[in-house]
Amino acid sequence: ICKDKIEAEVWFAGLKALISSGQRGRSKIDGRSDGGLYFD
């Protein structure tokens, strides 16, 4: 739980970057490369 908006934005940006890098690795398998958020 983040105490302020800046911390939340930084955390979310990092999470998004981590997910997007994972999606690039899986895009050859499932063809998803539109930059959306996916959770297995």
C-alpha positions in Angstrom: 0.0 0.0 0.0 1.6 3.3 -1.1 1.5 6.3 1.1 1.5 8.9 -1.7 0.7 9.4 -5.3 4.3 9.7 -6.5 5.3 6.5 -4.9 2.3 4.7 -6.4 3.1 6.1 -9.9 6.7 5.0 -9.7 5.7 1.5 -8.5 3.1 1.2 -11.2 5.5 2.4 -13.9 8.0 -0.3 -12.7 5.4 -3.0 -12.7 4.2 -2.0 -16.2 7.8 -2.1 -17.5 8.3 -5.6 -15.9 5.1 -6.9 -17.5 5.8 -5.4 -20.9 9.2 -6.9 -21.0 7.7 -10.3 -20.1 5.1 -9.8 -22.9 7.8 -9.2 -25.4 9.3 -12.6 -24.5 6.0 -14.4 -24.9 4.7 -12.5 -28.0 6.0 -15.2 -30.3 3.9 -17.9 -28.5 0.5 -16.2 -28.1 0.8 -13.3 -30.6 -0.1 -10.7 -28.0 2.0 -7.6 -28.7 -0.4 -4.7 -28.2 1.2 -3.5 -24.9 -1.8 -4.4 -22.8 -1.7 -5.8 -19.3 -2.0 -9.6 -19.0 -1.8 -11.8 -15.9 -1.3 -15.6 -16.1 
